[in-house]
Amino acid sequence: MTDWQPIETAPLDGTRILLAMHPDLACDRVQIGYAAETVMWGLCWRFDGEHTVEAPASATHWMPLPEPLLA
């Protein structure tokens, strides 16, 4: 398994990744999300469910999504 990597190295091409969120935020500590450019905030992290949090302060680390388990 891959270790958590600094958020500054995260892909910004819309690839879905695991995001470790800043502990002071009122959301789950780990989110599945992707980078998105917004008119209001610029670069943001958009989560499944379309919740958006301003970057870079919101996420601290990232890692690729794990491979799905085969049934």
C-alpha positions in Angstrom: 0.0 0.0 0.0 1.1 3.5 -0.7 1.9 5.9 2.2 0.2 9.3 2.6 1.9 11.9 0.4 2.1 15.7 0.9 -0.9 17.5 -0.6 1.4 19.6 -2.8 2.1 16.5 -4.8 -1.5 15.5 -5.5 -2.7 15.1 -9.1 -4.7 18.2 -10.3 -6.2 16.5 -13.4 -9.5 15.4 -11.8 -8.2 12.0 -10.8 -10.2 10.7 -7.7 -7.9 10.2 -4.7 -8.1 9.7 -0.9 -7.7 13.0 0.9 -6.7 13.4 4.5 -8.6 16.5 5.8 -7.4 19.1 8.2 -8.7 18.0 11.7 -10.3 21.3 12.4 -12.8 20.9 9.6 -16.4 19.8 10.2 -16.2 16.8 7.9 -15.0 13.2 7.8 -11.2 12.9 8.4 -10.7 11.0 5.1 -12.6 11.9 1.9 -12.6 10.6 -1.7 -12.3 13.6 -3.9 -10.6 15.3 -6.8 -9.1 18.7 -7.7 -11.5 21.2 -9.5 -11.0 24.7 -10.6 -13.9 27.0 -9.5 -14.7 30.6 -10.4 -15.2 31.7 -6.7 -12.3 29.8 -5.0 -9.8 28.8 -7.7 -8.4 25.4 -7.0 -10.6 23.4 -4.6 -11.1 19.8 -3.6 -14.5 18.5 -4.6 -15.7 15.4 -2.7 -18.1 12.7 -3.9 -21.5 14.2 -3.1 -20.3 17.5 -4.7 -19.2 19.2 -1.4 -16.4 21.7 -2.1 -13.7 22.9 0.3 -11.2 25.6 -0.5 -7.7 24.3 -1.0 -4.9 24.1 0.1 -5.7 24.5 3.8 -8.5 21.8 3.7 -6.5 18.8 2.8 -3.1 17.9 4.3 -2.1 14.6 2.5 -3.3 12.3 -0.2 -2.9 8.8 -1.6 -4.2 6.9 -4.6 -7.5 5.0 -4.2 -6.9 1.3 -3.4 -7.6 -1.3 -6.0 -11.1 -2.8 -5.8 -11.4 -6.2 -4.1 -12.5 -8.9 -6.4 -15.4 -11.0 -5.2 
